[in-house]
Amino acid sequence: MPPPGEALRFSFPGTKRVQFRVSEDRRSGGVGESMPLPENRAWESLLRGRRVLVIEDDYFWADELSTGLRRAGALVLGPTGTLASALALLAPEPELDAAVIDMNLRGERAEPLVDRLVALGVPLLLVTGYECSSLSEAHIGLPCLEKPVALAAVLTAVSRLLPQG
């Protein structure tokens, strides 16, 4: 591992170049613990004890997102990465305070899941690798973030979905 502060650059055929900066916290070696959360963590008091559903098919992002939510005090249902498993999680109609949904689950669009959550009155945040403007007409007004997105941005967006007070 390079020393802290040094940049690592990766490029993959057909994709953009990705750059990471090595931080002191990378020495912990724990998955999800290597990315420190910013000091301004206003979302912590809003997320503490809240039940958040996580539907994401990218293992590493699902793990980082779930770990970040747990570190902020949320109770995480999931993560799961297929439409069928996500709909199965909703079969008993669990009590949820919010949901974070990847709109493309292994090539399947997540619209049926989003429709179900909207019908249940669950505040949700859509996350997509495409432009948010490409969402269907029924979902264009829902909160949406485009990947790649920072964990802090997702935590902030989810906390804004929740009633305050």
PyRosetta script that sets phi, psi and omega in degrees:
from pyrosetta import init, pose_from_sequence

init()
pose = pose_from_sequence("MPPPGEALRFSFPGTKRVQFRVSEDRRSGGVGESMPLPENRAWESLLRGRRVLVIEDDYFWADELSTGLRRAGALVLGPTGTLASALALLAPEPELDAAVIDMNLRGERAEPLVDRLVALGVPLLLVTGYECSSLSEAHIGLPCLEKPVALAAVLTAVSRLLPQG")
pose.set_psi(1, 131.9)
pose.set_omega(1, 177.6)
pose.set_phi(2, -64.5)
pose.set_psi(2, 161.8)
pose.set_omega(2, 178.8)
pose.set_phi(3, -67.1)
pose.set_psi(3, 155.9)
pose.set_omega(3, 179.0)
pose.set_phi(4, -54.2)
pose.set_psi(4, 141.2)
pose.set_omega(4, 178.8)
pose.set_phi(5, 94.5)
pose.set_psi(5, -19.6)
pose.set_omega(5, -179.6)
pose.set_phi(6, -79.1)
pose.set_psi(6, 143.9)
pose.set_omega(6, -178.8)
pose.set_phi(7, -92.3)
pose.set_psi(7, 141.3)
pose.set_omega(7, 171.8)
pose.set_phi(8, -109.2)
pose.set_psi(8, 133.5)
pose.set_omega(8, -179.6)
pose.set_phi(9, -120.5)
pose.set_psi(9, 135.8)
pose.set_omega(9, 178.3)
pose.set_phi(10, -128.5)
pose.set_psi(10, 143.1)
pose.set_omega(10, 169.8)
pose.set_phi(11, -139.3)
pose.set_psi(11, 141.2)
pose.set_omega(11, -178.3)
pose.set_phi(12, -123.7)
pose.set_psi(12, 143.7)
pose.set_omega(12, -179.0)
pose.set_phi(13, -53.9)
pose.set_psi(13, 131.8)
pose.set_omega(13, 176.6)
pose.set_phi(14, 78.5)
pose.set_psi(14, 7.5)
pose.set_omega(14, -179.8)
pose.set_phi(15, -128.5)
pose.set_psi(15, 172.1)
pose.set_omega(15, 176.1)
pose.set_phi(16, -76.0)
pose.set_psi(16, 159.1)
pose.set_omega(16, 174.9)
pose.set_phi(17, -73.4)
pose.set_psi(17, 138.6)
pose.set_omega(17, -178.6)
pose.set_phi(18, -115.4)
pose.set_psi(18, 136.6)
pose.set_omega(18, 179.0)
pose.set_phi(19, -128.2)
pose.set_psi(19, 134.2)
pose.set_omega(19, 176.7)
pose.set_phi(20, -121.8)
pose.set_psi(20, 146.2)
pose.set_omega(20, 174.5)
pose.set_phi(21, -109.8)
pose.set_psi(21, 129.9)
pose.set_omega(21, -178.5)
pose.set_phi(22, -75.2)
pose.set_psi(22, 131.2)
pose.set_omega(22, 179.2)
pose.set_phi(23, -115.9)
pose.set_psi(23, 165.1)
pose.set_omega(23, 177.8)
pose.set_phi(24, -56.6)
pose.set_psi(24, -36.3)
pose.set_omega(24, -175.2)
pose.set_phi(25, -67.4)
pose.set_psi(25, -13.8)
pose.set_omega(25, -179.3)
pose.set_phi(26, -66.3)
pose.set_psi(26, -18.4)
pose.set_omega(26, -177.7)
pose.set_phi(27, -71.5)
pose.set_psi(27, -13.4)
pose.set_omega(27, -178.8)
pose.set_phi(28, -66.5)
pose.set_psi(28, -30.1)
pose.set_omega(28, 176.0)
pose.set_phi(29, 76.9)
pose.set_psi(29, -9.9)
pose.set_omega(29, -177.8)
pose.set_phi(30, -82.8)
pose.set_psi(30, 134.4)
pose.set_omega(30, 177.1)
pose.set_phi(31, -63.1)
pose.set_psi(31, 133.2)
pose.set_omega(31, 178.5)
pose.set_phi(32, 82.7)
pose.set_psi(32, -16.2)
pose.set_omega(32, 179.3)
pose.set_phi(33, -98.4)
pose.set_psi(33, -9.2)
pose.set_omega(33, -175.1)
pose.set_phi(34, -79.8)
pose.set_psi(34, -17.8)
pose.set_omega(34, -179.5)
pose.set_phi(35, -102.3)
pose.set_psi(35, 103.2)
pose.set_omega(35, -177.7)
pose.set_phi(36, -68.3)
pose.set_psi(36, 147.0)
pose.set_omega(36, 175.2)
pose.set_phi(37, -83.9)
pose.set_psi(37, 146.9)
pose.set_omega(37, 179.5)
pose.set_phi(38, -60.0)
pose.set_psi(38, 158.1)
pose.set_omega(38, -179.3)
pose.set_phi(39, -65.0)
pose.set_psi(39, -38.2)
pose.set_omega(39, -179.8)
pose.set_phi(40, -78.7)
pose.set_psi(40, 92.6)
pose.set_omega(40, -173.4)
pose.set_phi(41, -115.3)
pose.set_psi(41, 58.7)
pose.set_omega(41, -178.8)
pose.set_phi(42, -61.5)
pose.set_psi(42, -24.5)
pose.set_omega(42, -178.4)
pose.set_phi(43, -69.6)
pose.set_psi(43, -20.5)
pose.set_omega(43, -174.3)
pose.set_phi(44, -56.6)
pose.set_psi(44, -47.3)
pose.set_omega(44, -177.9)
pose.set_phi(45, -67.8)
pose.set_psi(45, -28.4)
pose.set_omega(45, 179.4)
pose.set_phi(46, -79.3)
pose.set_psi(46, -30.6)
pose.set_omega(46, -176.9)
pose.set_phi(47, -88.8)
pose.set_psi(47, -20.2)
pose.set_omega(47, -175.9)
pose.set_phi(48, -57.3)
pose.set_psi(48, 121.0)
pose.set_omega(48, 177.6)
pose.set_phi(49, 79.9)
pose.set_psi(49, -0.5)
pose.set_omega(49, -179.2)
pose.set_phi(50, -83.0)
pose.set_psi(50, 144.2)
pose.set_omega(50, -179.6)
pose.set_phi(51, -94.2)
pose.set_psi(51, 116.1)
pose.set_omega(51, -175.5)
pose.set_phi(52, -122.1)
pose.set_psi(52, 124.8)
pose.set_omega(52, 176.4)
pose.set_phi(53, -85.1)
pose.set_psi(53, 132.7)
pose.set_omega(53, 178.3)
pose.set_phi(54, -120.3)
pose.set_psi(54, 119.6)
pose.set_omega(54, 177.5)
pose.set_phi(55, -122.6)
pose.set_psi(55, 110.0)
pose.set_omega(55, -175.3)
pose.set_phi(56, -154.3)
pose.set_psi(56, 131.5)
pose.set_omega(56, -177.6)
pose.set_phi(57, -92.8)
pose.set_psi(57, -10.6)
pose.set_omega(57, 175.6)
pose.set_phi(58, -86.5)
pose.set_psi(58, 114.1)
pose.set_omega(58, -173.1)
pose.set_phi(59, -54.9)
pose.set_psi(59, -48.2)
pose.set_omega(59, -174.0)
pose.set_phi(60, -67.7)
pose.set_psi(60, -41.4)
pose.set_omega(60, 178.3)
pose.set_phi(61, -69.0)
pose.set_psi(61, -39.5)
pose.set_omega(61, 177.9)
pose.set_phi(62, -60.6)
pose.set_psi(62, -41.6)
pose.set_omega(62, 179.5)
pose.set_phi(63, -67.0)
pose.set_psi(63, -44.9)
pose.set_omega(63, 179.5)
pose.set_phi(64, -62.9)
pose.set_psi(64, -43.6)
pose.set_omega(64, -179.5)
pose.set_phi(65, -64.8)
pose.set_psi(65, -47.4)
pose.set_omega(65, 179.6)
pose.set_phi(66, -63.1)
pose.set_psi(66, -43.7)
pose.set_omega(66, 179.0)
pose.set_phi(67, -63.7)
pose.set_psi(67, -42.9)
pose.set_omega(67, 178.7)
pose.set_phi(68, -62.7)
pose.set_psi(68, -42.1)
pose.set_omega(68, 177.3)
pose.set_phi(69, -63.0)
pose.set_psi(69, -43.3)
pose.set_omega(69, 179.1)
pose.set_phi(70, -64.5)
pose.set_psi(70, -40.9)
pose.set_omega(70, 178.9)
pose.set_phi(71, -63.8)
pose.set_psi(71, -27.7)
pose.set_omega(71, 178.2)
pose.set_phi(72, -86.0)
pose.set_psi(72, 1.0)
pose.set_omega(72, 174.7)
pose.set_phi(73, 100.9)
pose.set_psi(73, 0.3)
pose.set_omega(73, -179.0)
pose.set_phi(74, -77.8)
pose.set_psi(74, 155.1)
pose.set_omega(74, 172.3)
pose.set_phi(75, -99.2)
pose.set_psi(75, 118.0)
pose.set_omega(75, -172.1)
pose.set_phi(76, -100.5)
pose.set_psi(76, 128.6)
pose.set_omega(76, 170.7)
pose.set_phi(77, -100.5)
pose.set_psi(77, 122.6)
pose.set_omega(77, -173.3)
pose.set_phi(78, 103.1)
pose.set_psi(78, -156.7)
pose.set_omega(78, 4.4)
pose.set_phi(79, -79.7)
pose.set_psi(79, 159.2)
pose.set_omega(79, 171.4)
pose.set_phi(80, -139.7)
pose.set_psi(80, 157.1)
pose.set_omega(80, -171.1)
pose.set_phi(81, -124.9)
pose.set_psi(81, 12.1)
pose.set_omega(81, 175.7)
pose.set_phi(82, -124.4)
pose.set_psi(82, 154.8)
pose.set_omega(82, 179.2)
pose.set_phi(83, -62.6)
pose.set_psi(83, -43.1)
pose.set_omega(83, -178.9)
pose.set_phi(84, -61.8)
pose.set_psi(84, -45.2)
pose.set_omega(84, -179.0)
pose.set_phi(85, -69.8)
pose.set_psi(85, -32.7)
pose.set_omega(85, 177.8)
pose.set_phi(86, -67.0)
pose.set_psi(86, -44.0)
pose.set_omega(86, 178.5)
pose.set_phi(87, -65.9)
pose.set_psi(87, -34.0)
pose.set_omega(87, 177.5)
pose.set_phi(88, -64.9)
pose.set_psi(88, -36.2)
pose.set_omega(88, 177.5)
pose.set_phi(89, -63.4)
pose.set_psi(89, -27.6)
pose.set_omega(89, -178.1)
pose.set_phi(90, -89.5)
pose.set_psi(90, -8.5)
pose.set_omega(90, -176.8)
pose.set_phi(91, -55.5)
pose.set_psi(91, -44.4)
pose.set_omega(91, 178.5)
pose.set_phi(92, -80.9)
pose.set_psi(92, 7.8)
pose.set_omega(92, -177.1)
pose.set_phi(93, 49.9)
pose.set_psi(93, 65.7)
pose.set_omega(93, 179.7)
pose.set_phi(94, -65.2)
pose.set_psi(94, 153.6)
pose.set_omega(94, 174.7)
pose.set_phi(95, -74.7)
pose.set_psi(95, 120.3)
pose.set_omega(95, -179.6)
pose.set_phi(96, -126.4)
pose.set_psi(96, 143.5)
pose.set_omega(96, 175.5)
pose.set_phi(97, -96.4)
pose.set_psi(97, -24.6)
pose.set_omega(97, -179.2)
pose.set_phi(98, -167.6)
pose.set_psi(98, 167.5)
pose.set_omega(98, 177.4)
pose.set_phi(99, -144.8)
pose.set_psi(99, 145.8)
pose.set_omega(99, 173.6)
pose.set_phi(100, -118.2)
pose.set_psi(100, 118.2)
pose.set_omega(100, -171.4)
pose.set_phi(101, -123.5)
pose.set_psi(101, 123.5)
pose.set_omega(101, 169.3)
pose.set_phi(102, -77.0)
pose.set_psi(102, 130.2)
pose.set_omega(102, -174.6)
pose.set_phi(103, -79.2)
pose.set_psi(103, -14.3)
pose.set_omega(103, 178.6)
pose.set_phi(104, -124.0)
pose.set_psi(104, 107.7)
pose.set_omega(104, -177.0)
pose.set_phi(105, -107.9)
pose.set_psi(105, 95.3)
pose.set_omega(105, -179.6)
pose.set_phi(106, 53.0)
pose.set_psi(106, 44.6)
pose.set_omega(106, 177.4)
pose.set_phi(107, 88.6)
pose.set_psi(107, -7.0)
pose.set_omega(107, 178.2)
pose.set_phi(108, -101.0)
pose.set_psi(108, 133.4)
pose.set_omega(108, 176.9)
pose.set_phi(109, -73.6)
pose.set_psi(109, 143.1)
pose.set_omega(109, -174.6)
pose.set_phi(110, -92.1)
pose.set_psi(110, 13.6)
pose.set_omega(110, -177.3)
pose.set_phi(111, -54.0)
pose.set_psi(111, -44.2)
pose.set_omega(111, 179.5)
pose.set_phi(112, -59.3)
pose.set_psi(112, -36.6)
pose.set_omega(112, 178.2)
pose.set_phi(113, -67.8)
pose.set_psi(113, -45.8)
pose.set_omega(113, 179.5)
pose.set_phi(114, -61.0)
pose.set_psi(114, -44.6)
pose.set_omega(114, 178.8)
pose.set_phi(115, -59.4)
pose.set_psi(115, -41.3)
pose.set_omega(115, 179.8)
pose.set_phi(116, -63.8)
pose.set_psi(116, -45.2)
pose.set_omega(116, -179.8)
pose.set_phi(117, -65.4)
pose.set_psi(117, -39.8)
pose.set_omega(117, 177.3)
pose.set_phi(118, -62.3)
pose.set_psi(118, -43.5)
pose.set_omega(118, 179.3)
pose.set_phi(119, -62.5)
pose.set_psi(119, -32.5)
pose.set_omega(119, 178.6)
pose.set_phi(120, -81.3)
pose.set_psi(120, -7.2)
pose.set_omega(120, 179.4)
pose.set_phi(121, 79.1)
pose.set_psi(121, 22.3)
pose.set_omega(121, -179.5)
pose.set_phi(122, -85.7)
pose.set_psi(122, 122.5)
pose.set_omega(122, 174.7)
pose.set_phi(123, -63.7)
pose.set_psi(123, 135.0)
pose.set_omega(123, -178.1)
pose.set_phi(124, -138.9)
pose.set_psi(124, 155.3)
pose.set_omega(124, 177.4)
pose.set_phi(125, -117.6)
pose.set_psi(125, 123.9)
pose.set_omega(125, 176.8)
pose.set_phi(126, -92.1)
pose.set_psi(126, 139.1)
pose.set_omega(126, 177.1)
pose.set_phi(127, -126.1)
pose.set_psi(127, 131.4)
pose.set_omega(127, -175.8)
pose.set_phi(128, -141.4)
pose.set_psi(128, 149.5)
pose.set_omega(128, 174.4)
pose.set_phi(129, -83.4)
pose.set_psi(129, -2.7)
pose.set_omega(129, 178.9)
pose.set_phi(130, -108.5)
pose.set_psi(130, -178.2)
pose.set_omega(130, 176.8)
pose.set_phi(131, -74.8)
pose.set_psi(131, 140.8)
pose.set_omega(131, 178.2)
pose.set_phi(132, -60.3)
pose.set_psi(132, -27.5)
pose.set_omega(132, 179.1)
pose.set_phi(133, -68.5)
pose.set_psi(133, -11.9)
pose.set_omega(133, 179.3)
pose.set_phi(134, -88.0)
pose.set_psi(134, 1.1)
pose.set_omega(134, 177.5)
pose.set_phi(135, -64.8)
pose.set_psi(135, 156.1)
pose.set_omega(135, 178.2)
pose.set_phi(136, -63.1)
pose.set_psi(136, 159.5)
pose.set_omega(136, -178.5)
pose.set_phi(137, -56.7)
pose.set_psi(137, -36.3)
pose.set_omega(137, -179.3)
pose.set_phi(138, -67.3)
pose.set_psi(138, -22.1)
pose.set_omega(138, -174.0)
pose.set_phi(139, -115.8)
pose.set_psi(139, -0.5)
pose.set_omega(139, -174.4)
pose.set_phi(140, -61.3)
pose.set_psi(140, -26.8)
pose.set_omega(140, -178.5)
pose.set_phi(141, -88.4)
pose.set_psi(141, -2.3)
pose.set_omega(141, -179.1)
pose.set_phi(142, -79.2)
pose.set_psi(142, 150.7)
pose.set_omega(142, 177.0)
pose.set_phi(143, -57.7)
pose.set_psi(143, 134.8)
pose.set_omega(143, -174.2)
pose.set_phi(144, -146.0)
pose.set_psi(144, 140.6)
pose.set_omega(144, 172.8)
pose.set_phi(145, -125.7)
pose.set_psi(145, 145.5)
pose.set_omega(145, 179.2)
pose.set_phi(146, -99.3)
pose.set_psi(146, 136.1)
pose.set_omega(146, 176.6)
pose.set_phi(147, -78.4)
pose.set_psi(147, 150.6)
pose.set_omega(147, -4.4)
pose.set_phi(148, -72.1)
pose.set_psi(148, 146.0)
pose.set_omega(148, -178.0)
pose.set_phi(149, -137.8)
pose.set_psi(149, 144.8)
pose.set_omega(149, -180.0)
pose.set_phi(150, -76.8)
pose.set_psi(150, 146.6)
pose.set_omega(150, 177.5)
pose.set_phi(151, -54.7)
pose.set_psi(151, -43.5)
pose.set_omega(151, -179.1)
pose.set_phi(152, -60.3)
pose.set_psi(152, -36.1)
pose.set_omega(152, 178.5)
pose.set_phi(153, -66.2)
pose.set_psi(153, -39.1)
pose.set_omega(153, 178.5)
pose.set_phi(154, -68.0)
pose.set_psi(154, -45.2)
pose.set_omega(154, 179.3)
pose.set_phi(155, -60.3)
pose.set_psi(155, -41.3)
pose.set_omega(155, 178.4)
pose.set_phi(156, -64.3)
pose.set_psi(156, -45.6)
pose.set_omega(156, -179.1)
pose.set_phi(157, -63.6)
pose.set_psi(157, -43.1)
pose.set_omega(157, 179.4)
pose.set_phi(158, -64.2)
pose.set_psi(158, -42.7)
pose.set_omega(158, -178.8)
pose.set_phi(159, -63.3)
pose.set_psi(159, -30.0)
pose.set_omega(159, 178.4)
pose.set_phi(160, -73.2)
pose.set_psi(160, -18.1)
pose.set_omega(160, 178.1)
pose.set_phi(161, -76.0)
pose.set_psi(161, -23.3)
pose.set_omega(161, -171.5)
pose.set_phi(162, -86.7)
pose.set_psi(162, 143.2)
pose.set_omega(162, 174.9)
pose.set_phi(163, -63.1)
pose.set_psi(163, 138.1)
pose.set_omega(163, -179.6)
pose.set_phi(164, -99.3)
pose.set_psi(164, 141.0)
pose.set_omega(164, 175.6)
pose.set_phi(165, 109.8)
pose.dump_pdb("model.pdb")
